[in-house]
Structures are given as structure tokens and as C-alpha cells.
Amino acid sequence: MSEKKERDDPSDFGGIGFVGMAFTLAVVALGRPWETLKELFGLVRRLGRRVLRLVLVPFRLAALIVWSRRSDRRPSFEDYLHGGGEDRDPS
């Protein structure tokens, strides 16, 4: 029984090399330029949204922290000690 050898060629794409795959892709893209441009713009838009979301994550996290600390600002024990309340008698 002969052993089946696996191909270790990283540029093997279904029996076509990387150069052949790139050439085929270029021929198809040049054959339908408007569809190619439409798909490229869609790809750029999706990648741009993903990058923008990743860039905005730290700012959103900081805004969430600031908002959560501001929204629940009840008087603390220190506020009562330092006399910051309106209901205290000045005399």
C-alpha cells in the first residue's frame, strides 16, 4: 500500500499556484470593472466600520465610566460630615 503524500505548498490553491490564482482574479476583475468597484467599496466600508468600532472602544469605555459615576451621585457620609447639605441650619 502506498502512502498518500500531503502537499505542504502554502501557495497551493486547489491545484493552482498563487501566481495563477492572482492572474485569474485579475482577469475576472478586469472583465467586470463596475462590479469589482462595487464589491471593493463594500469591502472598504465594512473594514472601515470595524476599524472605527475598535478605535472607539477605549473612548466609549471612558464615557461609560464617567456617566455611571455621575448618574448615581447621592450624598455620602463625607458630604454630611463636611456640611454640604442644604437642609443644615447656618447658626
C-alpha positions as CSV (number, residue, x, y, z in Angstrom):
1,M,0.0,0.0,0.0
2,S,1.4,3.4,-0.9
3,E,1.1,6.3,1.4
4,K,-0.6,9.4,0.1
5,K,1.7,12.4,0.4
6,E,0.2,15.7,1.5
7,R,1.3,18.8,-0.2
8,D,3.0,21.3,2.0
9,D,3.0,24.1,-0.5
10,P,1.4,27.1,1.2
11,S,0.7,28.8,-2.2
12,D,-1.3,25.8,-3.4
13,F,-4.9,26.9,-4.0
14,G,-6.8,23.9,-5.3
15,G,-4.1,22.9,-7.7
16,I,-3.4,26.4,-8.8
17,G,-0.4,28.3,-7.6
18,F,-0.5,31.8,-6.1
19,V,0.5,33.5,-9.3
20,G,-2.1,31.6,-11.3
21,M,-4.8,32.5,-8.7
22,A,-3.8,36.2,-8.8
23,F,-3.8,36.2,-12.6
24,T,-7.3,34.6,-12.7
25,L,-8.6,37.1,-10.2
26,A,-7.1,40.0,-12.2
27,V,-8.7,38.7,-15.4
28,V,-12.1,38.4,-13.8
29,A,-11.9,41.8,-12.1
30,L,-10.9,43.5,-15.3
31,G,-13.7,41.7,-17.2
32,R,-16.3,43.3,-14.9
33,P,-14.9,46.6,-13.6
34,W,-18.1,48.1,-12.2
35,E,-19.0,45.0,-10.2
36,T,-15.4,44.9,-8.9
37,L,-15.5,48.5,-7.8
38,K,-18.9,48.0,-6.1
39,E,-17.5,45.0,-4.2
40,L,-14.3,46.8,-3.3
41,F,-16.2,49.8,-1.9
42,G,-18.4,47.5,0.1
43,L,-15.3,45.7,1.5
44,V,-13.7,49.0,2.4
45,R,-16.9,50.3,4.0
46,R,-17.1,47.1,6.2
47,L,-13.5,47.2,7.1
48,G,-13.7,50.9,7.9
49,R,-16.7,50.3,10.2
50,R,-14.8,47.6,12.0
51,V,-11.7,49.7,12.5
52,L,-13.7,52.7,13.7
53,R,-15.5,50.5,16.2
54,L,-12.2,49.2,17.5
55,V,-10.7,52.7,17.7
56,L,-13.7,54.0,19.6
57,V,-13.8,51.2,22.3
58,P,-11.5,53.0,24.8
59,F,-13.4,56.3,24.5
60,R,-16.8,54.5,24.9
61,L,-15.4,52.7,28.0
62,A,-14.2,56.0,29.5
63,A,-17.6,57.7,28.7
64,L,-19.4,54.8,30.3
65,I,-17.3,55.1,33.5
66,V,-17.8,58.8,33.7
67,W,-21.6,58.5,33.0
68,S,-22.0,55.8,35.6
69,R,-20.3,57.8,38.3
70,R,-22.3,60.9,37.5
71,S,-25.7,59.3,37.2
72,D,-25.7,58.0,40.8
73,R,-24.4,60.9,42.9
74,R,-26.1,60.6,46.3
75,P,-24.7,62.3,49.3
76,S,-22.1,60.2,51.1
77,F,-21.1,60.2,54.7
78,E,-18.3,62.6,54.0
79,D,-20.8,65.0,52.5
80,Y,-22.7,65.0,55.8
81,L,-19.5,65.5,57.7
82,H,-18.3,68.5,55.7
83,G,-21.7,70.1,55.8
84,G,-22.5,70.2,52.1
85,G,-26.3,69.8,52.5
86,E,-28.9,72.5,52.0
87,D,-31.1,71.4,54.9
88,R,-28.5,72.4,57.6
89,D,-29.1,75.4,59.8
90,P,-26.3,78.0,59.4
91,S,-26.5,79.1,63.1
